[in-house]
Structure formats: structure tokens, C-alpha cells
Amino acid sequence: MDLIKKEVDPVSTREICLKLNYSWHTVYRYCLELFAVGKIDKLSTKGPHLWMQNGIFSKKIKHEIDDVLDKALDEEIEKQITDLQKQLQELQSKKQETEHKEEQWVMRK
């Protein structure tokens, strides 16, 4: 369990066997027991069985998703600000035109 806790990335059953010098069957059985009680996660792959401490994978993905969402939100806010600034400039321009026309109309009378 300590070996899996130390690793940031998922560890295969074979890697654990080599580091601990235990048989594959012993390591796999122990990992399955830890998985059954929720202490480690098992990642489904086509190749070797990968194990990692419970919750690390989801936390890692959550941070990546949060970063992507923050960036997208920042971009959307900047776009909205730019659009609002353009609308404000257009309104100010129309207001100036209207005031100018009113002045001309008043001067004609």
C-alpha cells in the first residue's frame, strides 16, 4: 500500500512485483483486497492492471477540468466585455449623432 501511495501515476501489478520482489499472484491478490475495501483504485486498461491510491486519479482529472473551465470562463468573460464595449461605443456614437441633429434642428428654428 505504501508503494502505491508514493506513486503519483498508476502502477502496474508487474511494477509492484519487481519493486517488492513478490510474486505476481500475491501482489495481484493483495491489490484486489485493497480495491475491494476502497483503499486503492483499479484502472481498466487493455494491457496490465493499473493501481493507484483511491481518489488521486479523480482529483488529478478534477484539477485539469477546473483549469480548462477557468480558461474557457475567462475567455467568455473577455469576449462579453469586448462585445459590451463595442455596444457602448455604438450607443455613444448614436447619442452624439442625435444630440448633433437636435442642435441643428434647434438652430433652424
Biopython code that builds the backbone (N, CA, C, O; Angstrom):
import numpy as np
from Bio.PDB.StructureBuilder import StructureBuilder

atoms = [
    (1, "MET", "N", (0.831, -1.194, 0.000)),
    (1, "MET", "CA", (0.000, 0.000, 0.000)),
    (1, "MET", "C", (0.872, 1.253, 0.000)),
    (1, "MET", "O", (0.556, 2.223, -0.690)),
    (2, "ASP", "N", (1.962, 1.245, 0.763)),
    (2, "ASP", "CA", (2.849, 2.408, 0.818)),
    (2, "ASP", "C", (3.455, 2.706, -0.545)),
    (2, "ASP", "O", (3.620, 3.868, -0.919)),
    (3, "LEU", "N", (3.784, 1.666, -1.278)),
    (3, "LEU", "CA", (4.356, 1.849, -2.613)),
    (3, "LEU", "C", (3.359, 2.560, -3.524)),
    (3, "LEU", "O", (3.735, 3.465, -4.269)),
    (4, "ILE", "N", (2.117, 2.164, -3.468)),
    (4, "ILE", "CA", (1.081, 2.781, -4.302)),
    (4, "ILE", "C", (0.837, 4.219, -3.852)),
    (4, "ILE", "O", (0.597, 5.088, -4.690)),
    (5, "LYS", "N", (0.891, 4.490, -2.551)),
    (5, "LYS", "CA", (0.689, 5.852, -2.040)),
    (5, "LYS", "C", (1.776, 6.797, -2.533)),
    (5, "LYS", "O", (1.508, 7.964, -2.821)),
    (6, "LYS", "N", (3.016, 6.286, -2.632)),
    (6, "LYS", "CA", (4.143, 7.131, -3.033)),
    (6, "LYS", "C", (4.071, 7.522, -4.504)),
    (6, "LYS", "O", (4.563, 8.582, -4.892)),
    (7, "GLU", "N", (3.469, 6.683, -5.311)),
    (7, "GLU", "CA", (3.414, 6.918, -6.754)),
    (7, "GLU", "C", (2.317, 7.915, -7.106)),
    (7, "GLU", "O", (1.200, 7.834, -6.594)),
    (8, "VAL", "N", (2.648, 8.853, -7.983)),
    (8, "VAL", "CA", (1.652, 9.813, -8.467)),
    (8, "VAL", "C", (0.873, 9.207, -9.625)),
    (8, "VAL", "O", (-0.339, 9.388, -9.735)),
    (9, "ASP", "N", (1.582, 8.486, -10.486)),
    (9, "ASP", "CA", (0.953, 7.847, -11.641)),
    (9, "ASP", "C", (0.552, 6.420, -11.278)),
    (9, "ASP", "O", (1.092, 5.846, -10.332)),
    (10, "PRO", "N", (-0.378, 5.853, -12.013)),
    (10, "PRO", "CA", (-0.783, 4.468, -11.745)),
    (10, "PRO", "C", (0.398, 3.502, -11.861)),
    (10, "PRO", "O", (1.317, 3.717, -12.651)),
    (11, "VAL", "N", (0.356, 2.444, -11.065)),
    (11, "VAL", "CA", (1.428, 1.448, -11.041)),
    (11, "VAL", "C", (0.839, 0.105, -11.457)),
    (11, "VAL", "O", (-0.240, -0.277, -11.001)),
    (12, "SER", "N", (1.553, -0.607, -12.324)),
    (12, "SER", "CA", (1.063, -1.919, -12.757)),
    (12, "SER", "C", (1.401, -2.973, -11.711)),
    (12, "SER", "O", (2.282, -2.785, -10.872)),
    (13, "THR", "N", (0.687, -4.073, -11.783)),
    (13, "THR", "CA", (0.948, -5.194, -10.879)),
    (13, "THR", "C", (2.392, -5.661, -11.038)),
    (13, "THR", "O", (3.058, -5.974, -10.051)),
    (14, "ARG", "N", (2.867, -5.708, -12.264)),
    (14, "ARG", "CA", (4.244, -6.153, -12.540)),
    (14, "ARG", "C", (5.265, -5.220, -11.895)),
    (14, "ARG", "O", (6.243, -5.685, -11.310)),
    (15, "GLU", "N", (5.045, -3.894, -11.995)),
    (15, "GLU", "CA", (5.972, -2.944, -11.378)),
    (15, "GLU", "C", (6.043, -3.144, -9.867)),
    (15, "GLU", "O", (7.118, -3.084, -9.270)),
    (16, "ILE", "N", (4.889, -3.382, -9.265)),
    (16, "ILE", "CA", (4.855, -3.622, -7.819)),
    (16, "ILE", "C", (5.626, -4.897, -7.491)),
    (16, "ILE", "O", (6.386, -4.936, -6.523)),
    (17, "CYS", "N", (5.432, -5.933, -8.293)),
    (17, "CYS", "CA", (6.149, -7.203, -8.086)),
    (17, "CYS", "C", (7.662, -6.990, -8.117)),
    (17, "CYS", "O", (8.386, -7.485, -7.254)),
    (18, "LEU", "N", (8.125, -6.248, -9.118)),
    (18, "LEU", "CA", (9.562, -6.026, -9.265)),
    (18, "LEU", "C", (10.127, -5.203, -8.115)),
    (18, "LEU", "O", (11.224, -5.485, -7.633)),
    (19, "LYS", "N", (9.393, -4.194, -7.672)),
    (19, "LYS", "CA", (9.889, -3.336, -6.593)),
    (19, "LYS", "C", (9.872, -4.037, -5.239)),
    (19, "LYS", "O", (10.753, -3.808, -4.411)),
    (20, "LEU", "N", (8.882, -4.883, -5.011)),
    (20, "LEU", "CA", (8.749, -5.548, -3.709)),
    (20, "LEU", "C", (9.335, -6.957, -3.683)),
    (20, "LEU", "O", (9.494, -7.558, -2.621)),
    (21, "ASN", "N", (9.653, -7.474, -4.874)),
    (21, "ASN", "CA", (10.187, -8.831, -5.006)),
    (21, "ASN", "C", (9.199, -9.883, -4.493)),
    (21, "ASN", "O", (9.576, -10.829, -3.802)),
    (22, "TYR", "N", (7.925, -9.692, -4.852)),
    (22, "TYR", "CA", (6.876, -10.669, -4.539)),
    (22, "TYR", "C", (6.362, -11.259, -5.850)),
    (22, "TYR", "O", (6.586, -10.706, -6.927)),
    (23, "SER", "N", (5.677, -12.379, -5.738)),
    (23, "SER", "CA", (5.115, -13.000, -6.939)),
    (23, "SER", "C", (3.936, -12.165, -7.447)),
    (23, "SER", "O", (3.291, -11.436, -6.692)),
    (24, "TRP", "N", (3.676, -12.298, -8.755)),
    (24, "TRP", "CA", (2.579, -11.547, -9.363)),
    (24, "TRP", "C", (1.259, -11.912, -8.691)),
    (24, "TRP", "O", (0.448, -11.033, -8.400)),
    (25, "HIS", "N", (1.038, -13.202, -8.443)),
    (25, "HIS", "CA", (-0.212, -13.676, -7.845)),
    (25, "HIS", "C", (-0.437, -13.052, -6.470)),
    (25, "HIS", "O", (-1.550, -12.628, -6.158)),
    (26, "THR", "N", (0.604, -12.991, -5.648)),
    (26, "THR", "CA", (0.489, -12.420, -4.298)),
    (26, "THR", "C", (0.141, -10.940, -4.366)),
    (26, "THR", "O", (-0.749, -10.468, -3.657)),
    (27, "VAL", "N", (0.848, -10.211, -5.223)),
    (27, "VAL", "CA", (0.612, -8.767, -5.357)),
    (27, "VAL", "C", (-0.786, -8.511, -5.900)),
    (27, "VAL", "O", (-1.500, -7.641, -5.401)),
    (28, "TYR", "N", (-1.175, -9.263, -6.917)),
    (28, "TYR", "CA", (-2.491, -9.061, -7.527)),
    (28, "TYR", "C", (-3.607, -9.328, -6.516)),
    (28, "TYR", "O", (-4.576, -8.572, -6.437)),
    (29, "ARG", "N", (-3.464, -10.405, -5.749)),
    (29, "ARG", "CA", (-4.480, -10.743, -4.747)),
    (29, "ARG", "C", (-4.582, -9.640, -3.690)),
    (29, "ARG", "O", (-5.681, -9.245, -3.301)),
    (30, "TYR", "N", (-3.425, -9.145, -3.230)),
    (30, "TYR", "CA", (-3.419, -8.090, -2.220)),
    (30, "TYR", "C", (-4.047, -6.803, -2.784)),
    (30, "TYR", "O", (-4.814, -6.130, -2.095)),
    (31, "CYS", "N", (-3.720, -6.473, -4.022)),
    (31, "CYS", "CA", (-4.303, -5.281, -4.658)),
    (31, "CYS", "C", (-5.816, -5.421, -4.797)),
    (31, "CYS", "O", (-6.554, -4.458, -4.585)),
    (32, "LEU", "N", (-6.274, -6.610, -5.150)),
    (32, "LEU", "CA", (-7.720, -6.837, -5.247)),
    (32, "LEU", "C", (-8.399, -6.659, -3.891)),
    (32, "LEU", "O", (-9.498, -6.111, -3.809)),
    (33, "GLU", "N", (-7.741, -7.122, -2.830)),
    (33, "GLU", "CA", (-8.299, -6.948, -1.485)),
    (33, "GLU", "C", (-8.386, -5.463, -1.123)),
    (33, "GLU", "O", (-9.397, -5.008, -0.589)),
    (34, "LEU", "N", (-7.317, -4.711, -1.419)),
    (34, "LEU", "CA", (-7.321, -3.268, -1.141)),
    (34, "LEU", "C", (-8.373, -2.554, -1.986)),
    (34, "LEU", "O", (-9.024, -1.615, -1.526)),
    (35, "PHE", "N", (-8.529, -3.011, -3.221)),
    (35, "PHE", "CA", (-9.536, -2.438, -4.110)),
    (35, "PHE", "C", (-10.942, -2.711, -3.576)),
    (35, "PHE", "O", (-11.813, -1.843, -3.626)),
    (36, "ALA", "N", (-11.152, -3.912, -3.070)),
    (36, "ALA", "CA", (-12.476, -4.306, -2.562)),
    (36, "ALA", "C", (-12.903, -3.460, -1.366)),
    (36, "ALA", "O", (-14.092, -3.195, -1.186)),
    (37, "VAL", "N", (-11.941, -3.036, -0.549)),
    (37, "VAL", "CA", (-12.285, -2.217, 0.626)),
    (37, "VAL", "C", (-12.169, -0.719, 0.332)),
    (37, "VAL", "O", (-12.354, 0.104, 1.228)),
    (38, "GLY", "N", (-11.865, -0.364, -0.917)),
    (38, "GLY", "CA", (-11.862, 1.040, -1.328)),
    (38, "GLY", "C", (-10.608, 1.816, -0.994)),
    (38, "GLY", "O", (-10.635, 3.047, -0.983)),
    (39, "LYS", "N", (-9.497, 1.124, -0.720)),
    (39, "LYS", "CA", (-8.259, 1.833, -0.391)),
    (39, "LYS", "C", (-7.464, 2.220, -1.631)),
    (39, "LYS", "O", (-6.706, 3.189, -1.602)),
    (40, "ILE", "N", (-7.628, 1.474, -2.720)),
    (40, "ILE", "CA", (-6.963, 1.815, -3.976)),
    (40, "ILE", "C", (-7.977, 1.719, -5.110)),
    (40, "ILE", "O", (-9.029, 1.094, -4.981)),
    (41, "ASP", "N", (-7.628, 2.357, -6.223)),
    (41, "ASP", "CA", (-8.461, 2.303, -7.422)),
    (41, "ASP", "C", (-7.797, 1.401, -8.450)),
    (41, "ASP", "O", (-6.571, 1.320, -8.523)),
    (42, "LYS", "N", (-8.616, 0.730, -9.239)),
    (42, "LYS", "CA", (-8.133, -0.104, -10.340)),
    (42, "LYS", "C", (-8.543, 0.583, -11.628)),
    (42, "LYS", "O", (-9.719, 0.881, -11.836)),
    (43, "LEU", "N", (-7.572, 0.831, -12.489)),
    (43, "LEU", "CA", (-7.864, 1.450, -13.775)),
    (43, "LEU", "C", (-7.983, 0.362, -14.824)),
    (43, "LEU", "O", (-7.097, -0.481, -14.964)),
    (44, "SER", "N", (-9.063, 0.386, -15.545)),
    (44, "SER", "CA", (-9.288, -0.618, -16.587)),
    (44, "SER", "C", (-8.529, -0.232, -17.839)),
    (44, "SER", "O", (-8.751, 0.838, -18.406)),
    (45, "THR", "N", (-7.639, -1.099, -18.265)),
    (45, "THR", "CA", (-6.889, -0.891, -19.496)),
    (45, "THR", "C", (-6.885, -2.193, -20.278)),
    (45, "THR", "O", (-7.221, -3.251, -19.746)),
    (46, "LYS", "N", (-6.502, -2.107, -21.548)),
    (46, "LYS", "CA", (-6.404, -3.320, -22.361)),
    (46, "LYS", "C", (-5.175, -4.122, -21.963)),
    (46, "LYS", "O", (-5.135, -5.340, -22.137)),
    (47, "GLY", "N", (-4.176, -3.437, -21.428)),
    (47, "GLY", "CA", (-2.931, -4.102, -21.049)),
    (47, "GLY", "C", (-2.934, -4.518, -19.590)),
    (47, "GLY", "O", (-3.866, -5.170, -19.120)),
    (48, "PRO", "N", (-1.881, -4.136, -18.875)),
    (48, "PRO", "CA", (-1.736, -4.567, -17.479)),
    (48, "PRO", "C", (-2.747, -3.894, -16.556)),
    (48, "PRO", "O", (-3.316, -2.849, -16.872)),
    (49, "HIS", "N", (-2.947, -4.528, -15.409)),
    (49, "HIS", "CA", (-3.803, -3.931, -14.388)),
    (49, "HIS", "C", (-3.036, -2.773, -13.762)),
    (49, "HIS", "O", (-1.880, -2.934, -13.370)),
    (50, "LEU", "N", (-3.668, -1.609, -13.667)),
    (50, "LEU", "CA", (-3.026, -0.437, -13.078)),
    (50, "LEU", "C", (-3.720, -0.084, -11.778)),
    (50, "LEU", "O", (-4.946, -0.121, -11.682)),
    (51, "TRP", "N", (-2.923, 0.257, -10.783)),
    (51, "TRP", "CA", (-3.440, 0.549, -9.454)),
    (51, "TRP", "C", (-2.952, 1.918, -9.004)),
    (51, "TRP", "O", (-1.848, 2.338, -9.348)),
    (52, "MET", "N", (-3.775, 2.601, -8.240)),
    (52, "MET", "CA", (-3.351, 3.869, -7.634)),
    (52, "MET", "C", (-4.178, 4.131, -6.390)),
    (52, "MET", "O", (-5.246, 3.553, -6.187)),
    (53, "GLN", "N", (-3.645, 5.027, -5.563)),
    (53, "GLN", "CA", (-4.334, 5.343, -4.317)),
    (53, "GLN", "C", (-5.721, 5.898, -4.622)),
    (53, "GLN", "O", (-5.892, 6.677, -5.559)),
    (54, "ASN", "N", (-6.682, 5.507, -3.849)),
    (54, "ASN", "CA", (-8.076, 5.909, -4.053)),
    (54, "ASN", "C", (-8.208, 7.426, -4.062)),
    (54, "ASN", "O", (-7.757, 8.098, -3.135)),
    (55, "GLY", "N", (-8.820, 7.960, -5.101)),
    (55, "GLY", "CA", (-9.122, 9.379, -5.181)),
    (55, "GLY", "C", (-8.094, 10.217, -5.899)),
    (55, "GLY", "O", (-8.420, 11.328, -6.320)),
    (56, "ILE", "N", (-6.870, 9.750, -6.065)),
    (56, "ILE", "CA", (-5.843, 10.572, -6.704)),
    (56, "ILE", "C", (-6.191, 10.837, -8.155)),
    (56, "ILE", "O", (-6.057, 11.964, -8.631)),
    (57, "PHE", "N", (-6.640, 9.805, -8.868)),
    (57, "PHE", "CA", (-6.944, 9.965, -10.288)),
    (57, "PHE", "C", (-8.064, 10.976, -10.489)),
    (57, "PHE", "O", (-7.978, 11.854, -11.348)),
    (58, "SER", "N", (-9.118, 10.841, -9.684)),
    (58, "SER", "CA", (-10.242, 11.765, -9.838)),
    (58, "SER", "C", (-9.843, 13.181, -9.445)),
    (58, "SER", "O", (-10.319, 14.139, -10.055)),
    (59, "LYS", "N", (-8.976, 13.341, -8.434)),
    (59, "LYS", "CA", (-8.518, 14.675, -8.047)),
    (59, "LYS", "C", (-7.675, 15.287, -9.160)),
    (59, "LYS", "O", (-7.802, 16.472, -9.468)),
    (60, "LYS", "N", (-6.803, 14.460, -9.765)),
    (60, "LYS", "CA", (-5.942, 14.934, -10.842)),
    (60, "LYS", "C", (-6.785, 15.403, -12.024)),
    (60, "LYS", "O", (-6.543, 16.475, -12.578)),
    (61, "ILE", "N", (-7.767, 14.605, -12.407)),
    (61, "ILE", "CA", (-8.644, 14.975, -13.519)),
    (61, "ILE", "C", (-9.469, 16.204, -13.157)),
    (61, "ILE", "O", (-9.676, 17.077, -14.000)),
    (62, "LYS", "N", (-9.944, 16.283, -11.910)),
    (62, "LYS", "CA", (-10.745, 17.422, -11.480)),
    (62, "LYS", "C", (-9.951, 18.714, -11.630)),
    (62, "LYS", "O", (-10.488, 19.721, -12.092)),
    (63, "HIS", "N", (-8.663, 18.695, -11.239)),
    (63, "HIS", "CA", (-7.836, 19.891, -11.381)),
    (63, "HIS", "C", (-7.672, 20.265, -12.850)),
    (63, "HIS", "O", (-7.723, 21.444, -13.202)),
    (64, "GLU", "N", (-7.475, 19.267, -13.707)),
    (64, "GLU", "CA", (-7.335, 19.545, -15.135)),
    (64, "GLU", "C", (-8.626, 20.124, -15.703)),
    (64, "GLU", "O", (-8.591, 21.068, -16.492)),
    (65, "ILE", "N", (-9.752, 19.567, -15.307)),
    (65, "ILE", "CA", (-11.044, 20.078, -15.772)),
    (65, "ILE", "C", (-11.265, 21.494, -15.260)),
    (65, "ILE", "O", (-11.724, 22.360, -16.005)),
    (66, "ASP", "N", (-10.941, 21.737, -13.986)),
    (66, "ASP", "CA", (-11.092, 23.078, -13.417)),
    (66, "ASP", "C", (-10.255, 24.092, -14.184)),
    (66, "ASP", "O", (-10.713, 25.203, -14.449)),
    (67, "ASP", "N", (-9.012, 23.708, -14.548)),
    (67, "ASP", "CA", (-8.153, 24.611, -15.310)),
    (67, "ASP", "C", (-8.761, 24.932, -16.671)),
    (67, "ASP", "O", (-8.763, 26.087, -17.099)),
    (68, "VAL", "N", (-9.274, 23.916, -17.347)),
    (68, "VAL", "CA", (-9.897, 24.125, -18.663)),
    (68, "VAL", "C", (-11.128, 25.016, -18.530)),
    (68, "VAL", "O", (-11.326, 25.932, -19.329)),
    (69, "LEU", "N", (-11.955, 24.747, -17.517)),
    (69, "LEU", "CA", (-13.159, 25.555, -17.310)),
    (69, "LEU", "C", (-12.811, 26.993, -16.955)),
    (69, "LEU", "O", (-13.453, 27.924, -17.440)),
    (70, "ASP", "N", (-11.792, 27.183, -16.108)),
    (70, "ASP", "CA", (-11.366, 28.536, -15.752)),
    (70, "ASP", "C", (-10.914, 29.303, -16.990)),
    (70, "ASP", "O", (-11.265, 30.470, -17.168)),
    (71, "LYS", "N", (-10.136, 28.643, -17.841)),
    (71, "LYS", "CA", (-9.654, 29.293, -19.060)),
    (71, "LYS", "C", (-10.826, 29.644, -19.980)),
    (71, "LYS", "O", (-10.890, 30.748, -20.520)),
    (72, "ALA", "N", (-11.746, 28.701, -20.152)),
    (72, "ALA", "CA", (-12.910, 28.945, -21.009)),
    (72, "ALA", "C", (-13.771, 30.070, -20.445)),
    (72, "ALA", "O", (-14.278, 30.907, -21.192)),
    (73, "LEU", "N", (-13.931, 30.086, -19.128)),
    (73, "LEU", "CA", (-14.720, 31.133, -18.488)),
    (73, "LEU", "C", (-14.055, 32.491, -18.667)),
    (73, "LEU", "O", (-14.727, 33.479, -18.964)),
    (74, "ASP", "N", (-12.732, 32.545, -18.486)),
    (74, "ASP", "CA", (-12.003, 33.795, -18.688)),
    (74, "ASP", "C", (-12.160, 34.300, -20.120)),
    (74, "ASP", "O", (-12.374, 35.492, -20.346)),
    (75, "GLU", "N", (-12.053, 33.389, -21.081)),
    (75, "GLU", "CA", (-12.203, 33.774, -22.486)),
    (75, "GLU", "C", (-13.612, 34.293, -22.763)),
    (75, "GLU", "O", (-13.783, 35.277, -23.482)),
    (76, "GLU", "N", (-14.615, 33.635, -22.196)),
    (76, "GLU", "CA", (-16.004, 34.062, -22.394)),
    (76, "GLU", "C", (-16.245, 35.429, -21.762)),
    (76, "GLU", "O", (-16.929, 36.271, -22.344)),
    (77, "ILE", "N", (-15.691, 35.649, -20.583)),
    (77, "ILE", "CA", (-15.847, 36.950, -19.915)),
    (77, "ILE", "C", (-15.187, 38.045, -20.742)),
    (77, "ILE", "O", (-15.764, 39.117, -20.926)),
    (78, "GLU", "N", (-13.976, 37.782, -21.244)),
    (78, "GLU", "CA", (-13.290, 38.773, -22.076)),
    (78, "GLU", "C", (-14.092, 39.074, -23.341)),
    (78, "GLU", "O", (-14.182, 40.227, -23.762)),
    (79, "LYS", "N", (-14.671, 38.044, -23.941)),
    (79, "LYS", "CA", (-15.492, 38.235, -25.141)),
    (79, "LYS", "C", (-16.710, 39.094, -24.815)),
    (79, "LYS", "O", (-17.045, 40.013, -25.563)),
    (80, "GLN", "N", (-17.371, 38.793, -23.695)),
    (80, "GLN", "CA", (-18.544, 39.574, -23.283)),
    (80, "GLN", "C", (-18.168, 41.032, -23.033)),
    (80, "GLN", "O", (-18.899, 41.942, -23.422)),
    (81, "ILE", "N", (-17.024, 41.250, -22.381)),
    (81, "ILE", "CA", (-16.571, 42.620, -22.111)),
    (81, "ILE", "C", (-16.312, 43.355, -23.417)),
    (81, "ILE", "O", (-16.710, 44.509, -23.574)),
    (82, "THR", "N", (-15.644, 42.688, -24.356)),
    (82, "THR", "CA", (-15.363, 43.302, -25.659)),
    (82, "THR", "C", (-16.662, 43.644, -26.383)),
    (82, "THR", "O", (-16.794, 44.735, -26.938)),
    (83, "ASP", "N", (-17.617, 42.721, -26.380)),
    (83, "ASP", "CA", (-18.912, 42.972, -27.022)),
    (83, "ASP", "C", (-19.639, 44.143, -26.365)),
    (83, "ASP", "O", (-20.211, 44.988, -27.054)),
    (84, "LEU", "N", (-19.616, 44.193, -25.042)),
    (84, "LEU", "CA", (-20.282, 45.292, -24.326)),
    (84, "LEU", "C", (-19.603, 46.628, -24.609)),
    (84, "LEU", "O", (-20.275, 47.651, -24.735)),
    (85, "GLN", "N", (-18.271, 46.622, -24.711)),
    (85, "GLN", "CA", (-17.557, 47.856, -25.034)),
    (85, "GLN", "C", (-17.929, 48.346, -26.435)),
    (85, "GLN", "O", (-18.103, 49.546, -26.646)),
    (86, "LYS", "N", (-18.049, 47.427, -27.387)),
    (86, "LYS", "CA", (-18.461, 47.805, -28.741)),
    (86, "LYS", "C", (-19.872, 48.389, -28.734)),
    (86, "LYS", "O", (-20.135, 49.407, -29.374)),
    (87, "GLN", "N", (-20.781, 47.729, -27.999)),
    (87, "GLN", "CA", (-22.155, 48.229, -27.910)),
    (87, "GLN", "C", (-22.190, 49.611, -27.270)),
    (87, "GLN", "O", (-22.943, 50.482, -27.705)),
    (88, "LEU", "N", (-21.380, 49.811, -26.245)),
    (88, "LEU", "CA", (-21.326, 51.111, -25.575)),
    (88, "LEU", "C", (-20.813, 52.183, -26.527)),
    (88, "LEU", "O", (-21.349, 53.291, -26.559)),
    (89, "GLN", "N", (-19.787, 51.865, -27.295)),
    (89, "GLN", "CA", (-19.263, 52.821, -28.267)),
    (89, "GLN", "C", (-20.318, 53.167, -29.315)),
    (89, "GLN", "O", (-20.465, 54.328, -29.698)),
    (90, "GLU", "N", (-21.049, 52.155, -29.775)),
    (90, "GLU", "CA", (-22.106, 52.399, -30.756)),
    (90, "GLU", "C", (-23.192, 53.297, -30.166)),
    (90, "GLU", "O", (-23.666, 54.220, -30.829)),
    (91, "LEU", "N", (-23.582, 53.030, -28.927)),
    (91, "LEU", "CA", (-24.607, 53.854, -28.276)),
    (91, "LEU", "C", (-24.125, 55.284, -28.076)),
    (91, "LEU", "O", (-24.887, 56.230, -28.274)),
    (92, "GLN", "N", (-22.866, 55.447, -27.687)),
    (92, "GLN", "CA", (-22.324, 56.794, -27.510)),
    (92, "GLN", "C", (-22.280, 57.532, -28.837)),
    (92, "GLN", "O", (-22.562, 58.728, -28.907)),
    (93, "SER", "N", (-21.926, 56.809, -29.883)),
    (93, "SER", "CA", (-21.889, 57.413, -31.210)),
    (93, "SER", "C", (-23.292, 57.837, -31.651)),
    (93, "SER", "O", (-23.466, 58.933, -32.183)),
    (94, "LYS", "N", (-24.291, 56.980, -31.436)),
    (94, "LYS", "CA", (-25.674, 57.320, -31.782)),
    (94, "LYS", "C", (-26.168, 58.499, -30.956)),
    (94, "LYS", "O", (-26.885, 59.363, -31.460)),
    (95, "LYS", "N", (-25.781, 58.529, -29.689)),
    (95, "LYS", "CA", (-26.194, 59.630, -28.816)),
    (95, "LYS", "C", (-25.616, 60.946, -29.331)),
    (95, "LYS", "O", (-26.310, 61.962, -29.371)),
    (96, "GLN", "N", (-24.350, 60.924, -29.722)),
    (96, "GLN", "CA", (-23.725, 62.135, -30.247)),
    (96, "GLN", "C", (-24.404, 62.584, -31.541)),
    (96, "GLN", "O", (-24.615, 63.778, -31.753)),
    (97, "GLU", "N", (-24.741, 61.631, -32.398)),
    (97, "GLU", "CA", (-25.437, 61.968, -33.640)),
    (97, "GLU", "C", (-26.792, 62.597, -33.341)),
    (97, "GLU", "O", (-27.172, 63.598, -33.947)),
    (98, "THR", "N", (-27.516, 61.997, -32.397)),
    (98, "THR", "CA", (-28.831, 62.518, -32.026)),
    (98, "THR", "C", (-28.705, 63.925, -31.453)),
    (98, "THR", "O", (-29.489, 64.806, -31.807)),
    (99, "GLU", "N", (-27.736, 64.146, -30.580)),
    (99, "GLU", "CA", (-27.534, 65.475, -29.990)),
    (99, "GLU", "C", (-27.169, 66.487, -31.066)),
    (99, "GLU", "O", (-27.630, 67.628, -31.043)),
    (100, "HIS", "N", (-26.343, 66.063, -32.002)),
    (100, "HIS", "CA", (-25.949, 66.960, -33.085)),
    (100, "HIS", "C", (-27.156, 67.328, -33.952)),
    (100, "HIS", "O", (-27.324, 68.485, -34.338)),
    (101, "LYS", "N", (-27.996, 66.329, -34.254)),
    (101, "LYS", "CA", (-29.204, 66.603, -35.045)),
    (101, "LYS", "C", (-30.153, 67.523, -34.290)),
    (101, "LYS", "O", (-30.766, 68.407, -34.890)),
    (102, "GLU", "N", (-30.281, 67.323, -32.970)),
    (102, "GLU", "CA", (-31.151, 68.187, -32.163)),
    (102, "GLU", "C", (-30.639, 69.624, -32.172)),
    (102, "GLU", "O", (-31.424, 70.567, -32.268)),
    (103, "GLU", "N", (-29.324, 69.788, -32.071)),
    (103, "GLU", "CA", (-28.740, 71.130, -32.106)),
    (103, "GLU", "C", (-29.030, 71.805, -33.444)),
    (103, "GLU", "O", (-29.380, 72.984, -33.494)),
    (104, "GLN", "N", (-28.881, 71.045, -34.520)),
    (104, "GLN", "CA", (-29.159, 71.609, -35.840)),
    (104, "GLN", "C", (-30.636, 71.966, -35.970)),
    (104, "GLN", "O", (-30.975, 72.990, -36.563)),
    (105, "TRP", "N", (-31.504, 71.143, -35.427)),
    (105, "TRP", "CA", (-32.933, 71.403, -35.507)),
    (105, "TRP", "C", (-33.287, 72.660, -34.713)),
    (105, "TRP", "O", (-34.090, 73.479, -35.161)),
    (106, "VAL", "N", (-32.683, 72.806, -33.532)),
    (106, "VAL", "CA", (-32.942, 73.983, -32.696)),
    (106, "VAL", "C", (-32.418, 75.229, -33.401)),
    (106, "VAL", "O", (-33.064, 76.274, -33.340)),
    (107, "MET", "N", (-31.295, 75.153, -34.050)),
    (107, "MET", "CA", (-30.707, 76.309, -34.730)),
    (107, "MET", "C", (-31.555, 76.746, -35.924)),
    (107, "MET", "O", (-31.568, 77.930, -36.259)),
    (108, "ARG", "N", (-32.248, 75.839, -36.558)),
    (108, "ARG", "CA", (-33.085, 76.171, -37.702)),
    (108, "ARG", "C", (-34.293, 76.983, -37.276)),
    (108, "ARG", "O", (-34.783, 77.817, -38.037)),
    (109, "LYS", "N", (-34.775, 76.746, -36.072)),
    (109, "LYS", "CA", (-35.967, 77.455, -35.609)),
    (109, "LYS", "C", (-35.622, 78.805, -35.208)),
    (109, "LYS", "O", (-36.493, 79.565, -34.787)),
]
sb = StructureBuilder()
sb.init_structure("model")
sb.init_model(0)
sb.init_chain("A")
sb.init_seg("    ")
for serial, (resi, resn, name, xyz) in enumerate(atoms, 1):
    if name == "N":
        sb.init_residue(resn, " ", resi, " ")
    sb.init_atom(name, np.array(xyz, "f"), 0.0, 1.0, " ", f" {name:<3s}", serial, name[0])
structure = sb.get_structure()
